[in-house]
Amino acid sequence: MKAVSKGEKVVVTLRGKPFALISPVTVDSLEKSSLRPLADAWNDIENTLEKTVPKFKGPKEAMAWTRRRQQYS
């Protein structure tokens, strides 16, 4: 992140192969991006969450499931 903050581009690798490119953000690139305003995106997230049924009763159950799954991967 220090390199990116200095204007450099950084290649992220996954198992030794290029996976992603992190680069500094400029005003021009933000204007050209297809990102929606945060308020619009957040409203969509909340609407989707209201329409779904949780798979787990609570965060403890979800964490227990995740930890069991990680043991076998």
C-alpha positions as a Markdown table, in Angstrom:
| # | Residue | x | y | z |
|---|---|---|---|---|
| 1 | Met | 0.0 | 0.0 | 0.0 |
| 2 | Lys | 2.9 | 2.3 | 0.6 |
| 3 | Ala | 4.1 | 1.8 | -3.0 |
| 4 | Val | 0.5 | 2.5 | -4.3 |
| 5 | Ser | 0.3 | 5.7 | -2.1 |
| 6 | Lys | 3.5 | 6.8 | -3.8 |
| 7 | Gly | 1.9 | 6.4 | -7.3 |
| 8 | Glu | 3.2 | 2.9 | -8.2 |
| 9 | Lys | 1.2 | 0.0 | -9.5 |
| 10 | Val | 1.4 | -3.2 | -7.6 |
| 11 | Val | 0.8 | -6.7 | -9.0 |
| 12 | Val | -0.8 | -9.2 | -6.6 |
| 13 | Thr | -0.1 | -12.8 | -7.2 |
| 14 | Leu | -1.9 | -16.0 | -6.3 |
| 15 | Arg | 0.2 | -19.1 | -6.2 |
| 16 | Gly | 2.9 | -17.3 | -8.1 |
| 17 | Lys | 0.6 | -16.1 | -10.9 |
| 18 | Pro | -0.6 | -12.5 | -11.5 |
| 19 | Phe | -4.0 | -12.2 | -10.0 |
| 20 | Ala | -4.8 | -8.5 | -9.6 |
| 21 | Leu | -3.4 | -5.0 | -10.1 |
| 22 | Ile | -3.6 | -2.3 | -7.5 |
| 23 | Ser | -3.1 | 1.2 | -8.8 |
| 24 | Pro | -3.6 | 4.7 | -7.4 |
| 25 | Val | -7.0 | 6.3 | -8.0 |
| 26 | Thr | -7.2 | 9.6 | -9.8 |
| 27 | Val | -10.1 | 12.0 | -10.1 |
| 28 | Asp | -10.3 | 11.1 | -13.8 |
| 29 | Ser | -10.4 | 7.4 | -13.2 |
| 30 | Leu | -13.2 | 7.8 | -10.6 |
| 31 | Glu | -15.3 | 9.9 | -13.0 |
| 32 | Lys | -14.9 | 7.2 | -15.7 |
| 33 | Ser | -15.6 | 4.3 | -13.4 |
| 34 | Ser | -19.0 | 2.6 | -13.3 |
| 35 | Leu | -19.2 | 2.8 | -9.5 |
| 36 | Arg | -22.6 | 3.8 | -8.2 |
| 37 | Pro | -23.0 | 6.3 | -5.4 |
| 38 | Leu | -22.7 | 4.6 | -2.0 |
| 39 | Ala | -26.2 | 5.4 | -1.0 |
| 40 | Asp | -27.7 | 3.6 | -4.0 |
| 41 | Ala | -25.5 | 0.6 | -3.5 |
| 42 | Trp | -26.3 | 0.4 | 0.2 |
| 43 | Asn | -30.0 | 0.6 | -0.5 |
| 44 | Asp | -29.7 | -2.3 | -2.9 |
| 45 | Ile | -27.9 | -4.3 | -0.3 |
| 46 | Glu | -30.5 | -3.6 | 2.3 |
| 47 | Asn | -33.3 | -4.5 | -0.1 |
| 48 | Thr | -31.7 | -7.8 | -1.0 |
| 49 | Leu | -31.1 | -8.7 | 2.6 |
| 50 | Glu | -34.8 | -8.0 | 3.5 |
| 51 | Lys | -35.8 | -10.5 | 0.8 |
| 52 | Thr | -33.5 | -13.3 | 1.9 |
| 53 | Val | -33.8 | -15.9 | 4.6 |
| 54 | Pro | -30.6 | -16.3 | 6.7 |
| 55 | Lys | -28.9 | -19.7 | 6.5 |
| 56 | Phe | -27.8 | -19.5 | 10.1 |
| 57 | Lys | -29.5 | -18.5 | 13.3 |
| 58 | Gly | -26.8 | -16.1 | 14.3 |
| 59 | Pro | -23.1 | -15.2 | 13.9 |
| 60 | Lys | -21.9 | -17.9 | 16.3 |
| 61 | Glu | -23.5 | -20.6 | 14.2 |
| 62 | Ala | -22.1 | -19.2 | 11.0 |
| 63 | Met | -18.6 | -19.0 | 12.5 |
| 64 | Ala | -18.8 | -22.6 | 13.8 |
| 65 | Trp | -19.8 | -23.7 | 10.3 |
| 66 | Thr | -17.0 | -21.8 | 8.7 |
| 67 | Arg | -14.4 | -23.2 | 11.0 |
| 68 | Arg | -15.5 | -26.8 | 10.5 |
| 69 | Arg | -15.4 | -26.2 | 6.7 |
| 70 | Gln | -11.8 | -24.8 | 6.8 |
| 71 | Gln | -10.6 | -28.0 | 8.6 |
| 72 | Tyr | -11.4 | -30.1 | 5.5 |
| 73 | Ser | -10.2 | -27.8 | 2.7 |
